[in-house]
Amino acid sequence: MKIKVCGIVDVEQILALDELAIDYIGINFYPQSKRYFHGAKNLSNLCLKYAKLTGVFVDPALDTVFKAVDNHQLTYIQLHGNETPEFCNALVARGLKVVKVFDGNHISDYKTMLMYDACNFFIIDSGLSNLAGQGKKFDWTNLKYAGITKPWMLAGGIQEKHADELIALSALPLMMGCDINSGFELGPAIKDIEAISRFKNLLHANTI
């Protein structure tokens, strides 16, 4: 099971998570977020062995995304707003890998996934835009009936205590991992590296 840790603002924590062989590290470029990365340090000089830097955006302009990619060595672009399939296609046309987020509270919205075929994978979260990152968990039983059309990660309110539920959910079609954030923090944007390490080891010991 792959793991993404989102909302990192500290370079030392990026390096620590890379040492844990975390798969994806989310850097938030949404100015209204309390985990917004102000970009004082250019991340393109980091030598990461494992983690892929993922830029998180909410309804950005294309130029905003391209500038962040150039400045910060972003491998993936995560779109957390009302971005259209055409917007995703424009990013892919520039050679970028795209992740689209969908709201897990609205099962009927999953039909729109068919329009986002250019994306590399999806994230199913407990909300979009400013509702995300608040430690809220939606009803995960809905996922059994979702018919998700691409590999996907689960996000929203995940804590260390949910490891067993995630292990069970890993049997669902195309489920590839989880995206963790506020449930693993010592304070806003300060991740508990030891808790993340325990969580990762437990998931990896019980999933493919």
C-alpha positions as CSV (number, residue, x, y, z in Angstrom):
1,M,0.0,0.0,0.0
2,K,1.4,3.4,-1.0
3,I,1.3,6.3,1.4
4,K,1.1,10.0,0.8
5,V,1.8,12.5,3.5
6,C,0.3,15.9,2.8
7,G,0.7,19.4,4.2
8,I,4.5,19.5,4.7
9,V,6.1,22.9,5.1
10,D,9.5,22.0,6.6
11,V,12.4,20.8,4.5
12,E,13.8,18.7,7.3
13,Q,10.5,16.9,7.5
14,I,10.5,16.3,3.8
15,L,13.9,14.7,4.2
16,A,12.8,12.6,7.2
17,L,9.8,11.3,5.3
18,D,12.0,10.4,2.3
19,E,14.2,8.4,4.7
20,L,11.1,6.5,5.6
21,A,10.6,5.7,1.9
22,I,7.2,7.5,1.9
23,D,5.8,7.4,-1.7
24,Y,4.4,10.9,-2.1
25,I,4.9,14.1,-0.1
26,G,2.2,16.8,-0.6
27,I,3.3,20.4,-0.7
28,N,0.3,22.8,-0.4
29,F,0.2,25.8,-2.7
30,Y,-3.3,26.8,-1.7
31,P,-2.8,30.2,0.0
32,Q,-5.9,29.9,2.3
33,S,-4.6,26.7,3.9
34,K,-2.8,26.8,7.3
35,R,-0.4,24.3,5.7
36,Y,0.4,26.6,2.8
37,F,4.0,26.3,1.6
38,H,5.3,29.8,1.4
39,G,8.2,28.8,-0.9
40,A,11.0,30.5,0.9
41,K,13.2,27.6,0.0
42,N,13.5,26.2,-3.5
43,L,12.8,22.5,-3.4
44,S,14.4,21.7,-6.7
45,N,17.8,21.3,-5.0
46,L,16.6,18.4,-2.8
47,C,18.0,15.0,-3.6
48,L,15.1,12.7,-2.7
49,K,15.7,8.9,-2.9
50,Y,12.1,7.7,-2.7
51,A,9.4,10.3,-2.3
52,K,7.8,12.1,-5.2
53,L,6.9,15.7,-4.5
54,T,3.2,16.4,-5.1
55,G,2.0,20.0,-5.5
56,V,-1.5,20.5,-4.1
57,F,-3.6,23.2,-5.7
58,V,-7.2,24.5,-5.6
59,D,-8.5,26.0,-8.9
60,P,-5.2,27.4,-9.9
61,A,-4.2,29.2,-13.1
62,L,-2.1,27.1,-15.4
63,D,0.8,29.5,-15.1
64,T,0.7,29.2,-11.3
65,V,1.1,25.4,-11.6
66,F,3.9,25.6,-14.2
67,K,5.9,28.1,-12.0
68,A,5.6,25.9,-9.0
69,V,6.7,22.9,-11.0
70,D,9.8,24.8,-12.2
71,N,10.7,26.0,-8.8
72,H,10.1,23.0,-6.7
73,Q,10.8,19.8,-8.5
74,L,7.1,18.7,-8.5
75,T,6.4,15.2,-10.0
76,Y,2.7,15.2,-9.5
77,I,0.0,17.9,-9.5
78,Q,-2.9,17.3,-7.1
79,L,-6.1,19.2,-8.0
80,H,-8.4,19.7,-5.0
81,G,-11.1,22.1,-6.5
82,N,-13.4,22.3,-9.4
83,E,-10.8,21.8,-12.1
84,T,-12.2,20.6,-15.4
85,P,-11.1,17.6,-17.5
86,E,-9.7,20.1,-20.0
87,F,-7.5,21.7,-17.3
88,C,-6.1,18.2,-16.4
89,N,-5.5,17.5,-20.1
90,A,-3.5,20.7,-20.4
91,L,-1.2,19.7,-17.6
92,V,-0.8,16.2,-19.0
93,A,0.1,17.8,-22.4
94,R,3.0,19.5,-20.6
95,G,4.3,16.1,-19.4
96,L,2.9,16.4,-15.9
97,K,1.3,13.6,-13.8
98,V,-2.1,14.6,-12.5
99,V,-4.1,13.5,-9.4
100,K,-7.7,14.6,-9.1
101,V,-9.5,14.7,-5.8
102,F,-13.2,13.7,-5.5
103,D,-15.5,14.2,-2.5
104,G,-16.3,10.9,-0.8
105,N,-19.5,12.3,0.7
106,H,-21.2,12.4,-2.7
107,I,-21.3,9.0,-4.2
108,S,-23.2,10.1,-7.3
109,D,-20.3,12.4,-8.3
110,Y,-18.1,9.3,-9.0
111,K,-19.7,9.1,-12.4
112,T,-17.8,12.2,-13.4
113,M,-14.5,10.2,-13.0
114,L,-15.0,8.9,-16.5
115,M,-14.3,12.4,-17.8
116,Y,-10.9,12.5,-16.1
117,D,-9.2,9.7,-17.9
118,A,-6.0,11.6,-18.4
119,C,-5.3,11.6,-14.6
120,N,-2.8,9.1,-13.2
121,F,-4.9,8.3,-10.1
122,F,-7.6,9.7,-7.9
123,I,-7.9,10.7,-4.2
124,I,-11.2,10.2,-2.5
125,D,-11.4,12.7,0.4
126,S,-13.9,14.0,2.9
127,G,-14.3,17.3,1.2
128,L,-12.9,19.7,-1.4
129,S,-11.2,23.1,-1.3
130,N,-11.2,24.6,2.2
131,L,-13.1,21.7,3.7
132,A,-10.0,19.4,3.3
133,G,-7.4,18.9,5.9
134,Q,-9.8,19.3,8.8
135,G,-9.5,15.7,10.1
136,K,-12.9,14.7,8.9
137,K,-13.7,11.2,8.0
138,F,-16.6,10.3,5.6
139,D,-18.5,7.0,5.5
140,W,-16.0,4.6,4.1
141,T,-18.6,1.9,3.5
142,N,-19.7,3.9,0.5
143,L,-16.5,3.0,-1.2
144,K,-17.7,-0.6,-1.7
145,Y,-20.3,0.6,-4.2
146,A,-18.4,3.5,-5.9
147,G,-17.2,1.8,-9.1
148,I,-14.0,4.0,-9.1
149,T,-12.4,3.8,-12.5
150,K,-8.7,4.4,-11.8
151,P,-6.2,3.6,-9.0
152,W,-7.2,5.6,-6.0
153,M,-6.1,6.7,-2.5
154,L,-8.3,7.3,0.5
155,A,-8.0,10.6,2.4
156,G,-9.8,12.4,5.1
157,G,-9.5,12.0,8.9
158,I,-7.1,9.1,8.8
159,Q,-5.3,8.3,12.0
160,E,-3.0,5.6,13.2
161,K,-6.0,3.8,14.8
162,H,-7.5,3.3,11.3
163,A,-4.8,0.9,10.1
164,D,-6.9,-2.2,10.4
165,E,-9.8,-0.6,8.4
166,L,-7.4,0.5,5.7
167,I,-5.9,-3.0,5.5
168,A,-9.4,-4.3,4.9
169,L,-10.2,-1.6,2.3
170,S,-7.0,-2.5,0.4
171,A,-9.0,-5.5,-1.0
172,L,-11.3,-3.1,-3.0
173,P,-10.7,-2.8,-6.7
174,L,-7.9,-0.3,-7.7
175,M,-7.3,0.8,-4.1
176,M,-3.6,1.8,-4.0
177,G,-3.1,3.5,-0.7
178,C,-3.9,6.4,1.6
179,D,-3.2,10.1,2.0
180,I,-2.6,11.2,5.6
181,N,-2.4,14.7,7.1
182,S,-3.7,16.2,10.3
183,G,-4.2,12.9,12.0
184,F,-0.4,12.6,12.2
185,E,0.5,16.0,13.5
186,L,2.1,17.2,16.7
187,G,0.9,20.7,15.7
188,P,-0.3,22.5,12.5
189,A,1.9,21.2,9.7
190,I,4.3,19.5,12.1
191,K,4.2,15.8,11.4
192,D,4.8,13.1,13.9
193,I,7.5,11.2,12.1
194,E,7.5,8.3,14.6
195,A,3.8,7.7,14.3
196,I,4.0,7.8,10.5
197,S,6.8,5.2,10.7
198,R,4.7,2.9,12.9
199,F,1.7,3.3,10.6
200,K,3.7,2.7,7.4
201,N,5.3,-0.5,8.9
202,L,1.9,-1.9,9.9
203,L,0.3,-1.2,6.6
204,H,3.3,-2.6,4.6
205,A,3.4,-5.8,6.8
206,N,-0.3,-6.5,6.0
207,T,-0.9,-5.3,2.4
208,I,0.7,-5.7,-1.0
